[in-house]
Amino acid sequence: MIRLGLLMLATLLGLFVALQTFGTGDLRSRQHPPRPEKPVSAAQDAGRDPLAQTAPIQPVVQAEAQTPEKKIEYPGPELVPSPEYAGRTPAAPAVVLGEDGEIMYVTASRVNMRSGPGTQNSVVDSLARGTAVEAVASADGDWVQIRTAQDQLGYVSGQFLSPDAP
């Protein structure tokens, strides 16, 4: 085991001495000729006459100038109202908010409107942020009875309602 260690040490020492002796300098510099100061073409490098530049270099054109404007075309004829609805105006909404109470806005991203004041009551509808509702009456605690634009009555926690639109 000691002989193997000594043999490895002698081999490494021999490699170190050989590299110190022969490894000095840049060996690649002797293999390649020096580069010319002025760049030359491949034809000149091969010993032929230099190539003449025939066309001037064109300036860069921006992509916006090259790309045509896209027009979205839908197949088929233009859309027109059905004959039975021609000349009619849309019907007024079922309920005009603000007649019986204050207009409030939902401030949560989504809130459940319930059949009674409290989370134990069933969910009647789900209202999105910014939905305008009318506060009909204040129920016990933090719950407010509201009416939607579709004339649907229910209860929502007052912490999710605000008189200011979000």
Phi and psi restraints in degrees (value plus and minus 20) as a CYANA .aco file:
   2 ILE   PHI     -88.7   -48.7
   2 ILE   PSI     -56.5   -16.5
   3 ARG   PHI     -84.7   -44.7
   3 ARG   PSI     -58.6   -18.6
   4 LEU   PHI     -84.6   -44.6
   4 LEU   PSI     -61.6   -21.6
   5 GLY   PHI     -83.9   -43.9
   5 GLY   PSI     -62.9   -22.9
   6 LEU   PHI     -85.1   -45.1
   6 LEU   PSI     -58.0   -18.0
   7 LEU   PHI     -84.5   -44.5
   7 LEU   PSI     -61.5   -21.5
   8 MET   PHI     -86.3   -46.3
   8 MET   PSI     -60.7   -20.7
   9 LEU   PHI     -85.0   -45.0
   9 LEU   PSI     -60.8   -20.8
  10 ALA   PHI     -86.1   -46.1
  10 ALA   PSI     -58.5   -18.5
  11 THR   PHI     -85.1   -45.1
  11 THR   PSI     -66.5   -26.5
  12 LEU   PHI     -83.3   -43.3
  12 LEU   PSI     -59.2   -19.2
  13 LEU   PHI     -84.6   -44.6
  13 LEU   PSI     -59.9   -19.9
  14 GLY   PHI     -85.1   -45.1
  14 GLY   PSI     -60.9   -20.9
  15 LEU   PHI     -84.5   -44.5
  15 LEU   PSI     -60.1   -20.1
  16 PHE   PHI     -82.6   -42.6
  16 PHE   PSI     -64.4   -24.4
  17 VAL   PHI     -86.0   -46.0
  17 VAL   PSI     -60.5   -20.5
  18 ALA   PHI     -85.3   -45.3
  18 ALA   PSI     -61.3   -21.3
  19 LEU   PHI     -88.2   -48.2
  19 LEU   PSI     -56.4   -16.4
  20 GLN   PHI     -87.7   -47.7
  20 GLN   PSI     -54.4   -14.4
  21 THR   PHI     -97.3   -57.3
  21 THR   PSI     -70.3   -30.3
  22 PHE   PHI    -120.6   -80.6
  22 PHE   PSI     -26.1    13.9
  23 GLY   PHI    -114.2   -74.2
  23 GLY   PSI      -7.1    32.9
  24 THR   PHI    -107.0   -67.0
  24 THR   PSI     128.4   168.4
  25 GLY   PHI      64.9   104.9
  25 GLY   PSI     153.5   193.5
  26 ASP   PHI    -121.7   -81.7
  26 ASP   PSI      86.2   126.2
  27 LEU   PHI     -90.2   -50.2
  27 LEU   PSI     -44.8    -4.8
  28 ARG   PHI     -92.7   -52.7
  28 ARG   PSI     -47.0    -7.0
  29 SER   PHI     -85.1   -45.1
  29 SER   PSI     -47.7    -7.7
  30 ARG   PHI     -99.7   -59.7
  30 ARG   PSI     -40.9    -0.9
  31 GLN   PHI    -103.4   -63.4
  31 GLN   PSI     -48.4    -8.4
  32 HIS   PHI    -130.3   -90.3
  32 HIS   PSI     119.8   159.8
  33 PRO   PHI     -92.5   -52.5
  33 PRO   PSI     138.8   178.8
  34 PRO   PHI     -85.4   -45.4
  34 PRO   PSI     127.0   167.0
  35 ARG   PHI     -96.0   -56.0
  35 ARG   PSI     123.8   163.8
  36 PRO   PHI     -92.2   -52.2
  36 PRO   PSI     134.2   174.2
  37 GLU   PHI     -88.1   -48.1
  37 GLU   PSI     -59.8   -19.8
  38 LYS   PHI    -118.9   -78.9
  38 LYS   PSI     110.7   150.7
  39 PRO   PHI     -85.3   -45.3
  39 PRO   PSI     123.5   163.5
  40 VAL   PHI    -140.7  -100.7
  40 VAL   PSI     136.9   176.9
  41 SER   PHI     -99.8   -59.8
  41 SER   PSI     149.8   189.8
  42 ALA   PHI     -85.4   -45.4
  42 ALA   PSI     -52.3   -12.3
  43 ALA   PHI     -86.2   -46.2
  43 ALA   PSI     -62.5   -22.5
  44 GLN   PHI     -86.9   -46.9
  44 GLN   PSI     -56.3   -16.3
  45 ASP   PHI     -83.9   -43.9
  45 ASP   PSI     -50.8   -10.8
  46 ALA   PHI    -104.7   -64.7
  46 ALA   PSI     -22.4    17.6
  47 GLY   PHI      77.5   117.5
  47 GLY   PSI      -8.0    32.0
  48 ARG   PHI    -121.2   -81.2
  48 ARG   PSI     158.5   198.5
  49 ASP   PHI     -89.4   -49.4
  49 ASP   PSI     130.9   170.9
  50 PRO   PHI     -87.4   -47.4
  50 PRO   PSI     130.0   170.0
  51 LEU   PHI     -98.5   -58.5
  51 LEU   PSI     121.8   161.8
  52 ALA   PHI    -108.8   -68.8
  52 ALA   PSI     120.7   160.7
  53 GLN   PHI    -101.4   -61.4
  53 GLN   PSI      98.0   138.0
  54 THR   PHI    -109.7   -69.7
  54 THR   PSI     -59.6   -19.6
  55 ALA   PHI    -141.5  -101.5
  55 ALA   PSI     121.2   161.2
  56 PRO   PHI     -89.9   -49.9
  56 PRO   PSI     136.4   176.4
  57 ILE   PHI     -94.0   -54.0
  57 ILE   PSI     109.3   149.3
  58 GLN   PHI     -99.1   -59.1
  58 GLN   PSI     124.2   164.2
  59 PRO   PHI     -90.8   -50.8
  59 PRO   PSI     138.0   178.0
  60 VAL   PHI     -93.1   -53.1
  60 VAL   PSI     110.9   150.9
  61 VAL   PHI    -123.8   -83.8
  61 VAL   PSI     109.7   149.7
  62 GLN   PHI     -85.5   -45.5
  62 GLN   PSI     130.1   170.1
  63 ALA   PHI     -84.4   -44.4
  63 ALA   PSI     -51.9   -11.9
  64 GLU   PHI     -82.5   -42.5
  64 GLU   PSI     -53.3   -13.3
  65 ALA   PHI     -95.7   -55.7
  65 ALA   PSI     -44.8    -4.8
  66 GLN   PHI    -109.9   -69.9
  66 GLN   PSI     -48.1    -8.1
  67 THR   PHI    -107.7   -67.7
  67 THR   PSI     104.1   144.1
  68 PRO   PHI     -92.6   -52.6
  68 PRO   PSI     136.0   176.0
  69 GLU   PHI     -90.0   -50.0
  69 GLU   PSI     114.1   154.1
  70 LYS   PHI    -103.2   -63.2
  70 LYS   PSI     113.5   153.5
  71 LYS   PHI    -137.1   -97.1
  71 LYS   PSI     107.0   147.0
  72 ILE   PHI    -105.6   -65.6
  72 ILE   PSI     100.5   140.5
  73 GLU   PHI    -137.3   -97.3
  73 GLU   PSI     109.8   149.8
  74 TYR   PHI    -121.8   -81.8
  74 TYR   PSI     114.6   154.6
  75 PRO   PHI     -91.5   -51.5
  75 PRO   PSI     130.3   170.3
  76 GLY   PHI      82.4   122.4
  76 GLY   PSI     155.0   195.0
  77 PRO   PHI     -96.2   -56.2
  77 PRO   PSI     147.7   187.7
  78 GLU   PHI     -84.3   -44.3
  78 GLU   PSI     128.7   168.7
  79 LEU   PHI    -100.9   -60.9
  79 LEU   PSI     112.7   152.7
  80 VAL   PHI    -151.7  -111.7
  80 VAL   PSI     134.6   174.6
  81 PRO   PHI     -87.0   -47.0
  81 PRO   PSI     133.9   173.9
  82 SER   PHI     -83.4   -43.4
  82 SER   PSI     128.9   168.9
  83 PRO   PHI     -79.6   -39.6
  83 PRO   PSI     -52.9   -12.9
  84 GLU   PHI     -90.9   -50.9
  84 GLU   PSI     -36.9     3.1
  85 TYR   PHI    -126.8   -86.8
  85 TYR   PSI     -15.6    24.4
  86 ALA   PHI     -84.0   -44.0
  86 ALA   PSI     113.1   153.1
  87 GLY   PHI      62.6   102.6
  87 GLY   PSI     -24.8    15.2
  88 ARG   PHI    -111.8   -71.8
  88 ARG   PSI     130.9   170.9
  89 THR   PHI    -125.0   -85.0
  89 THR   PSI     133.6   173.6
  90 PRO   PHI     -81.9   -41.9
  90 PRO   PSI     128.3   168.3
  91 ALA   PHI     -89.7   -49.7
  91 ALA   PSI     131.7   171.7
  92 ALA   PHI     -88.0   -48.0
  92 ALA   PSI     133.0   173.0
  93 PRO   PHI     -81.9   -41.9
  93 PRO   PSI     136.1   176.1
  94 ALA   PHI     -81.4   -41.4
  94 ALA   PSI     -56.9   -16.9
  95 VAL   PHI    -152.6  -112.6
  95 VAL   PSI     117.3   157.3
  96 VAL   PHI    -117.4   -77.4
  96 VAL   PSI      94.6   134.6
  97 LEU   PHI     -90.2   -50.2
  97 LEU   PSI     124.3   164.3
  98 GLY   PHI      80.4   120.4
  98 GLY   PSI     -22.0    18.0
  99 GLU   PHI     -94.6   -54.6
  99 GLU   PSI     -61.4   -21.4
 100 ASP   PHI    -123.1   -83.1
 100 ASP   PSI     -35.3     4.7
 101 GLY   PHI    -181.7  -141.7
 101 GLY   PSI    -193.3  -153.3
 102 GLU   PHI     -99.0   -59.0
 102 GLU   PSI     121.7   161.7
 103 ILE   PHI    -101.5   -61.5
 103 ILE   PSI     109.3   149.3
 104 MET   PHI    -142.8  -102.8
 104 MET   PSI     141.6   181.6
 105 TYR   PHI    -145.1  -105.1
 105 TYR   PSI     123.0   163.0
 106 VAL   PHI     -95.8   -55.8
 106 VAL   PSI     108.4   148.4
 107 THR   PHI    -121.7   -81.7
 107 THR   PSI     -37.3     2.7
 108 ALA   PHI    -102.8   -62.8
 108 ALA   PSI     140.2   180.2
 109 SER   PHI     -84.3   -44.3
 109 SER   PSI     -54.9   -14.9
 110 ARG   PHI    -177.4  -137.4
 110 ARG   PSI     111.4   151.4
 111 VAL   PHI    -152.4  -112.4
 111 VAL   PSI     124.2   164.2
 112 ASN   PHI    -106.5   -66.5
 112 ASN   PSI     112.4   152.4
 113 MET   PHI    -116.8   -76.8
 113 MET   PSI     106.4   146.4
 114 ARG   PHI    -130.9   -90.9
 114 ARG   PSI     144.0   184.0
 115 SER   PHI     -95.0   -55.0
 115 SER   PSI     -38.4     1.6
 116 GLY   PHI    -169.8  -129.8
 116 GLY   PSI     151.2   191.2
 117 PRO   PHI     -97.0   -57.0
 117 PRO   PSI      84.2   124.2
 118 GLY   PHI     121.3   161.3
 118 GLY   PSI     133.5   173.5
 119 THR   PHI     -94.3   -54.3
 119 THR   PSI     -32.8     7.2
 120 GLN   PHI     -95.6   -55.6
 120 GLN   PSI     -35.6     4.4
 121 ASN   PHI    -101.7   -61.7
 121 ASN   PSI     135.5   175.5
 122 SER   PHI     -92.2   -52.2
 122 SER   PSI     135.1   175.1
 123 VAL   PHI    -101.8   -61.8
 123 VAL   PSI     106.6   146.6
 124 VAL   PHI    -112.4   -72.4
 124 VAL   PSI     -62.6   -22.6
 125 ASP   PHI    -176.3  -136.3
 125 ASP   PSI     148.8   188.8
 126 SER   PHI    -142.6  -102.6
 126 SER   PSI     109.5   149.5
 127 LEU   PHI    -131.3   -91.3
 127 LEU   PSI     117.2   157.2
 128 ALA   PHI    -108.2   -68.2
 128 ALA   PSI     145.0   185.0
 129 ARG   PHI     -79.1   -39.1
 129 ARG   PSI     115.1   155.1
 130 GLY   PHI      67.6   107.6
 130 GLY   PSI     -21.4    18.6
 131 THR   PHI     -88.0   -48.0
 131 THR   PSI     109.3   149.3
 132 ALA   PHI    -104.8   -64.8
 132 ALA   PSI     111.1   151.1
 133 VAL   PHI    -154.0  -114.0
 133 VAL   PSI     143.4   183.4
 134 GLU   PHI    -128.3   -88.3
 134 GLU   PSI     105.7   145.7
 135 ALA   PHI     -99.4   -59.4
 135 ALA   PSI      87.9   127.9
 136 VAL   PHI    -101.2   -61.2
 136 VAL   PSI     -70.3   -30.3
 137 ALA   PHI    -173.3  -133.3
 137 ALA   PSI     134.4   174.4
 138 SER   PHI    -113.2   -73.2
 138 SER   PSI     104.3   144.3
 139 ALA   PHI    -109.0   -69.0
 139 ALA   PSI    -196.0  -156.0
 140 ASP   PHI     -85.8   -45.8
 140 ASP   PSI     114.4   154.4
 141 GLY   PHI      60.3   100.3
 141 GLY   PSI    -155.8  -115.8
 142 ASP   PHI    -115.4   -75.4
 142 ASP   PSI     -13.1    26.9
 143 TRP   PHI    -113.6   -73.6
 143 TRP   PSI     123.1   163.1
 144 VAL   PHI    -143.1  -103.1
 144 VAL   PSI     112.6   152.6
 145 GLN   PHI    -102.5   -62.5
 145 GLN   PSI     110.1   150.1
 146 ILE   PHI    -147.6  -107.6
 146 ILE   PSI     143.8   183.8
 147 ARG   PHI    -148.2  -108.2
 147 ARG   PSI     114.3   154.3
 148 THR   PHI    -110.5   -70.5
 148 THR   PSI     153.9   193.9
 149 ALA   PHI     -86.9   -46.9
 149 ALA   PSI     -37.6     2.4
 150 GLN   PHI    -112.0   -72.0
 150 GLN   PSI      -5.4    34.6
 151 ASP   PHI      41.5    81.5
 151 ASP   PSI      20.2    60.2
 152 GLN   PHI    -126.2   -86.2
 152 GLN   PSI     108.8   148.8
 153 LEU   PHI    -117.8   -77.8
 153 LEU   PSI     125.3   165.3
 154 GLY   PHI    -193.6  -153.6
 154 GLY   PSI    -195.0  -155.0
 155 TYR   PHI    -144.1  -104.1
 155 TYR   PSI     120.4   160.4
 156 VAL   PHI    -155.6  -115.6
 156 VAL   PSI     125.6   165.6
 157 SER   PHI     -83.9   -43.9
 157 SER   PSI     114.1   154.1
 158 GLY   PHI     -83.5   -43.5
 158 GLY   PSI     -40.4    -0.4
 159 GLN   PHI     -90.3   -50.3
 159 GLN   PSI     -35.1     4.9
 160 PHE   PHI    -122.0   -82.0
 160 PHE   PSI      -9.3    30.7
 161 LEU   PHI    -139.7   -99.7
 161 LEU   PSI     125.1   165.1
 162 SER   PHI    -167.0  -127.0
 162 SER   PSI     126.0   166.0
 163 PRO   PHI     -92.8   -52.8
 163 PRO   PSI     -33.7     6.3
 164 ASP   PHI    -119.1   -79.1
 164 ASP   PSI     115.7   155.7
 165 ALA   PHI     -88.4   -48.4
 165 ALA   PSI     116.8   156.8
